[in-house]
């Protein structure tokens, strides 16, 4: 073995020998159970059996005094944690829904399907489960039911036979709805008779593109609602692409909750074209009015919602619309309540069209809102330099340097360089 191969050989031996020692060092750990909500067993007189129930409470439940909407999930043994994750995500920065309690109604195999052929399950929910939840917990009267597959068909049955029990019905891949398996009339036929007398509720139902055994029924339901439903029933039908029967529940529940809680999330439309198609500023103000009436938000639009509209004009490079929106929101104190990057985008767009004074006005509001930010003063100095106002250029460059020094700002060298060049 020559010298080179000997070196490679010994290097590999050392690597194999030493590596386990390096990566197998003990790590201090503490293991605890990850508990999600509570599990209860209810002795149902209506069903003459015990029913396992799971309940999850939002994080703020212990510290607040308010009542919460309740999401009732059929097939809780399978989908309860999905509802929990969506309730938890309602606390994110952009809140799409209010927080809500989650109640999972468990079924047991192999009897799962038979439960959704019995009216006794609906009676149990109405006469025993809902009163129990609303007596023992801070639950509002706002109730949403969610079901997938056979449970989806059962959620539609609840709309037919107990239309006031739930204020929202979120339904994924419902089956069967156009076949008379459990009574003389199919659920579709029963619903039609209810629609003739008026039905005040909410229904969001979906199917995936490839569900050949289900899509025929949902299409018939869609046609029926188009022809017979009045404005008292708020409904939406979606054929969801890129999903499968087994995954449709996840996509449906998320979108369905947003659909049910329409008006809770801040107004947002992703392009100037779509904003104008939706009704422009009139639609914007109507949405905020609805939001205030339904959820108690201030009717005055949020700064971020106004900025999104302005940003659409910037992205479309439509300066005329940009100026119109800026004038519309001028008295709102929007700039002062935006993040720096957002306000800076507005100022930079003014500069693109040589509107120096308007850009200066934006930066001055930013400087007042963020008095310790050196970059704002540096940008002001650059604008004054471009319009040959040496006195104000020096003032703002010096201010930028003074603010950057104690904060050890990495841009200090640039700020000092521009000041020295005057």
C-alpha positions as a printed Julia matrix, in Angstrom:
422×3 Matrix{Float64}:
   0.0    0.0     0.0
   1.63   3.26   -1.06
   1.78   6.33    1.14
  -1.22   8.12   -0.4
  -3.57   5.14   -0.02
  -2.34   4.55    3.54
  -3.3    8.13    4.44
  -6.77   7.73    2.89
  -7.24   4.39    4.64
  -6.33   5.72    8.1
  -8.48   8.81    7.56
 -11.52   6.63    6.82
 -10.79   4.43    9.82
 -10.63   7.49   12.07
 -13.85   8.9    10.62
 -15.74   5.66   11.18
 -14.31   5.26   14.67
 -14.74   8.81   15.89
 -18.07   9.77   14.29
 -20.33   7.75   16.61
 -18.59   9.28   19.59
 -19.09  12.81   18.27
 -22.77  12.41   17.43
 -23.85  10.13   20.26
 -23.34  12.62   23.08
 -26.18  12.48   25.65
 -28.8   15.25   25.44
 -30.78  16.42   28.46
 -34.47  15.84   27.79
 -37.72  15.98   29.69
 -40.66  14.02   28.34
 -44.3   14.95   29.05
 -47.62  13.99   27.5
 -48.95  16.3    24.79
 -52.6   16.61   25.83
 -55.18  18.14   23.48
 -58.43  19.03   25.2
 -60.62  16.63   27.14
 -62.24  13.3    26.43
 -65.65  12.56   27.91
 -68.0    9.61   27.81
 -71.68  10.51   27.8
 -74.38   7.98   28.6
 -76.97   8.76   25.95
 -80.57   7.94   26.8
 -81.64   8.85   23.28
 -79.26   6.35   21.65
 -79.23   3.82   24.52
 -75.44   3.71   24.4
 -72.36   5.6    25.54
 -70.77   8.16   23.24
 -67.15   9.3    23.4
 -66.75  13.05   22.98
 -63.58  15.15   22.61
 -63.55  18.85   23.52
 -60.88  21.46   22.85
 -60.89  24.99   24.3
 -59.05  27.93   22.7
 -55.92  29.2    24.39
 -57.66  32.36   25.59
 -60.56  30.44   27.19
 -59.06  30.41   30.7
 -58.32  34.13   30.79
 -61.33  35.55   28.95
 -64.97  35.83   29.94
 -66.46  35.71   26.44
 -68.53  32.97   24.85
 -67.1   31.05   21.9
 -68.62  29.59   18.74
 -68.56  25.8    18.67
 -67.48  23.57   15.81
 -69.08  20.12   16.05
 -67.11  17.52   14.09
 -68.7   14.24   13.05
 -66.16  11.4    12.95
 -64.23  13.07   15.76
 -62.06   9.97   16.16
 -60.54  10.88   12.8
 -60.92  14.63   12.31
 -60.95  16.21   15.78
 -57.29  17.24   15.68
 -57.86  18.89   12.3
 -60.43  21.18   13.89
 -58.07  21.85   16.81
 -55.23  22.91   14.51
 -57.53  25.34   12.69
 -58.79  26.81   15.96
 -55.19  27.31   17.07
 -54.23  28.95   13.78
 -56.99  31.52   14.3
 -54.56  33.22   16.7
 -52.08  33.93   13.88
 -51.06  37.46   12.84
 -53.74  37.7    10.16
 -56.77  36.22   11.89
 -59.04  34.52    9.36
 -61.62  33.34   11.92
 -62.42  33.96   15.58
 -61.3   31.37   18.09
 -63.77  28.56   18.63
 -64.4   25.51   20.77
 -64.07  22.16   19.0
 -66.29  19.21   19.87
 -65.48  15.88   18.24
 -68.27  13.29   18.16
 -66.54   9.93   17.97
 -67.78   6.86   16.13
 -66.6    3.3    16.43
 -65.75   0.92   13.61
 -67.35  -1.14   12.16
 -70.56   0.69   13.15
 -69.44   4.05   11.76
 -71.65   4.03    8.67
 -74.78   2.81   10.46
 -74.72   5.81   12.81
 -75.33   8.07    9.82
 -78.51   6.21    8.91
 -80.2    6.89   12.25
 -82.15   9.95   13.32
 -81.21   9.09   16.9
 -77.7   10.51   16.4
 -79.17  13.89   15.46
 -81.53  13.69   18.44
 -78.57  12.94   20.7
 -76.73  16.03   19.41
 -79.81  18.23   19.77
 -81.27  16.98   23.05
 -78.18  15.89   24.98
 -74.84  17.0    23.57
 -75.53  20.64   22.71
 -77.32  21.32   26.05
 -74.42  19.67   27.88
 -71.82  21.82   26.11
 -73.75  25.06   26.51
 -74.54  24.39   30.18
 -71.03  23.46   31.26
 -68.87  25.7    29.06
 -68.89  29.25   27.72
 -70.34  28.32   24.37
 -72.31  30.76   22.27
 -75.4   29.83   20.28
 -73.31  29.98   17.11
 -72.85  26.35   16.15
 -71.19  24.86   13.06
 -71.34  21.21   12.04
 -68.72  19.54    9.85
 -68.99  16.18    8.15
 -67.05  14.24    5.51
 -68.3   11.42    3.27
 -71.27   9.67    4.98
 -71.01  12.22    7.78
 -71.24  14.95    5.11
 -74.54  13.52    3.95
 -75.65  13.47    7.58
 -74.71  17.14    8.02
 -77.06  17.93    5.12
 -79.73  15.86    6.87
 -79.3   18.06    9.95
 -79.97  21.1     7.74
 -83.17  19.44    6.48
 -84.6   18.07    9.73
 -83.23  20.53   12.3
 -82.49  23.69   10.3
 -82.03  25.91   13.37
 -79.77  23.56   15.33
 -76.65  24.72   13.48
 -76.01  28.14   12.02
 -73.34  26.74    9.69
 -73.0   23.47    7.77
 -69.6   22.59    6.26
 -69.82  19.49    4.13
 -67.08  17.52    2.37
 -67.82  14.85   -0.28
 -71.39  14.25    1.0
 -72.89  10.83    0.3
 -75.58   9.78   -0.35
 -77.76  12.8    -1.08
 -79.59  11.9    -4.29
 -80.52   8.3    -3.42
 -83.33   7.23   -1.07
 -81.36   4.84    1.1
 -82.81   5.68    4.5
 -86.33   6.97    3.75
 -88.89   7.18    1.0
 -87.35  10.39   -0.29
 -83.7   11.15   -0.95
 -82.09  13.94    1.04
 -82.14  16.03   -2.12
 -85.91  15.61   -2.44
 -86.44  16.41    1.24
 -84.32  19.53    0.93
 -86.3   20.74   -2.05
 -89.52  20.78   -0.02
 -87.77  22.73    2.74
 -86.47  25.31    0.29
 -89.99  26.04   -0.87
 -90.88  27.3     2.6
 -87.6   29.19    3.09
 -84.47  28.02    4.86
 -82.36  30.44    6.88
 -78.89  29.03    7.38
 -75.45  28.51    5.83
 -74.14  25.66    3.67
 -70.65  25.17    2.24
 -70.2   21.92    0.37
 -67.43  20.5    -1.8
 -66.31  17.57   -3.86
 -63.03  16.78   -5.61
 -62.66  16.49   -9.36
 -62.15  12.72   -9.29
 -64.98  11.65   -6.97
 -67.2   10.06   -9.61
 -69.45   8.44   -7.03
 -70.17  11.74   -5.28
 -69.95  14.53   -7.83
 -73.22  13.6    -9.53
 -75.11  14.23   -6.3
 -73.31  17.46   -5.44
 -73.92  18.8    -8.94
 -77.64  18.08   -8.55
 -77.59  19.82   -5.18
 -75.87  22.82   -6.74
 -78.53  23.0    -9.48
 -81.34  22.7    -6.94
 -79.97  25.55   -4.84
 -79.46  27.75   -7.89
 -83.1   27.24   -8.87
 -84.88  27.12   -5.53
 -82.83  28.7    -2.71
 -83.64  32.25   -1.68
 -81.36  34.8    -0.03
 -82.03  33.45    3.46
 -79.74  30.49    2.71
 -76.12  31.53    2.24
 -74.48  28.73    0.29
 -71.33  27.96   -1.69
 -70.37  24.96   -3.82
 -66.79  24.16   -4.84
 -65.23  21.44   -6.95
 -61.75  21.34   -5.42
 -58.83  20.58   -7.74
 -55.68  18.66   -6.76
 -57.32  16.84   -3.86
 -58.54  13.28   -3.36
 -61.46  11.75   -1.54
 -59.33  10.98    1.5
 -57.81  14.48    1.71
 -60.81  16.6     0.82
 -61.92  16.96    4.43
 -58.81  18.98    5.26
 -59.18  21.48    2.42
 -62.93  21.77    2.95
 -62.92  22.49    6.67
 -60.31  25.26    6.37
 -62.03  27.0     3.46
 -65.47  26.33    4.92
 -64.67  28.05    8.2
 -63.38  31.11    6.36
 -66.53  31.06    4.25
 -68.78  30.77    7.3
 -66.98  33.53    9.19
 -67.03  35.8     6.13
 -66.25  39.34    7.2
 -63.97  38.42   10.08
 -60.66  38.64    8.22
 -59.39  42.08    7.18
 -60.39  43.03    3.63
 -57.89  41.83    1.07
 -58.05  41.42   -2.72
 -54.89  40.44   -4.55
 -54.89  42.73   -7.6
 -56.17  46.08   -8.81
 -58.16  44.36  -11.55
 -59.93  42.03   -9.11
 -60.52  44.89   -6.7
 -62.3   46.89   -9.38
 -64.29  43.87  -10.59
 -65.5   43.26   -7.03
 -66.95  46.75   -6.78
 -63.98  48.92   -5.83
 -64.19  51.27   -2.88
 -67.95  50.79   -2.48
 -67.4   47.07   -1.92
 -64.51  47.84    0.43
 -66.63  50.06    2.68
 -69.59  47.66    2.56
 -67.32  44.82    3.69
 -66.04  46.84    6.64
 -69.58  47.77    7.63
 -70.59  44.09    7.6
 -67.47  43.24    9.6
 -68.38  45.81   12.22
 -72.0   44.69   12.48
 -71.3   40.97   12.66
 -68.1   40.78   14.69
 -67.88  44.09   16.53
 -64.82  45.48   14.74
 -64.51  49.2    14.19
 -66.17  50.23   10.94
 -63.17  52.39   10.11
 -60.9   50.28    7.86
 -57.67  48.9     9.26
 -54.41  50.48    8.0
 -53.23  47.2     6.5
 -56.45  46.76    4.52
 -56.08  50.25    3.05
 -52.43  49.64    2.26
 -53.23  46.42    0.37
 -55.49  48.43   -1.96
 -52.75  51.01   -2.5
 -50.2   48.27   -3.05
 -52.39  46.8    -5.79
 -52.15  50.11   -7.64
 -48.37  50.17   -7.17
 -48.01  46.63   -8.49
 -50.15  47.54  -11.49
 -48.04  50.7   -11.9
 -51.22  52.76  -12.08
 -50.23  56.11  -10.61
 -53.65  57.62  -11.23
 -55.36  54.98   -9.09
 -52.56  55.18   -6.55
 -53.14  58.92   -6.07
 -56.9   58.38   -5.89
 -56.48  55.83   -3.09
 -53.95  57.98   -1.22
 -56.36  60.9    -1.33
 -59.23  58.66   -0.21
 -57.31  57.4     2.84
 -55.5   60.67    3.61
 -57.27  61.32    6.93
 -56.95  57.8     8.25
 -53.52  58.04    9.91
 -52.65  55.0     7.84
 -48.95  55.74    7.29
 -48.17  56.05   10.99
 -49.69  52.65   11.7
 -47.99  50.66    8.96
 -44.79  48.68    9.16
 -41.77  50.58    7.89
 -41.41  48.51    4.74
 -45.0   49.22    3.75
 -44.76  52.97    4.29
 -41.42  53.02    2.52
 -43.0   51.37   -0.54
 -45.48  54.25   -0.77
 -42.75  56.89   -0.48
 -40.61  55.17   -3.11
 -43.53  55.05   -5.52
 -44.03  58.8    -5.13
 -40.35  59.26   -5.94
 -40.66  57.11   -9.05
 -43.0   59.77  -10.41
 -40.89  62.71   -9.11
 -43.42  63.61   -6.42
 -40.74  64.72   -3.98
 -42.91  66.74   -1.63
 -45.4   63.92   -1.2
 -42.61  61.44   -0.55
 -41.16  63.84    2.04
 -44.56  64.04    3.73
 -44.71  60.24    3.99
 -41.19  60.01    5.44
 -41.94  62.77    7.97
 -44.91  60.81    9.26
 -42.68  57.74    9.45
 -40.03  59.71   11.33
 -42.62  60.78   13.88
 -43.91  57.22   14.27
 -40.39  55.73   14.47
 -38.25  58.46   16.09
 -35.21  56.21   16.61
 -34.94  55.01   13.01
 -31.86  56.37   11.26
 -32.73  55.09    7.79
 -35.82  57.31    7.53
 -33.72  60.44    8.05
 -31.12  59.19    5.59
 -33.86  58.78    2.96
 -35.12  62.27    3.7
 -31.58  63.57    3.3
 -31.31  61.89   -0.11
 -34.55  63.5    -1.3
 -33.51  66.97   -0.15
 -30.13  66.45   -1.81
 -31.87  65.63   -5.12
 -33.88  68.87   -4.96
 -30.77  70.84   -3.91
 -31.87  71.83   -0.41
 -28.44  71.64    1.23
 -29.52  72.84    4.67
 -32.16  70.14    5.12
 -29.92  67.55    3.5
 -27.27  68.19    6.14
 -29.83  68.2     8.94
 -31.22  64.76    8.06
 -27.88  63.17    7.25
 -26.59  64.37   10.63
 -29.73  63.05   12.32
 -29.19  59.67   10.66
 -25.6   59.55   11.95
 -26.64  60.57   15.46
 -29.31  57.87   15.63
 -27.11  55.18   14.09
 -24.15  55.59   16.49
 -25.68  54.4    19.78
 -27.49  51.55   18.0
 -24.29  50.4    16.26
 -26.18  50.54   12.98
 -24.32  48.68   10.23
 -25.23  51.49    7.81
 -23.44  54.1     9.93
 -20.42  54.15    7.58
 -22.69  55.0     4.63
 -24.54  57.68    6.55
 -21.26  59.27    7.71
 -19.82  59.1     4.17
 -22.8   60.98    2.7
 -22.58  63.6     5.45
 -18.87  64.11    4.88
 -19.39  64.55    1.12
 -21.59  67.6     1.56
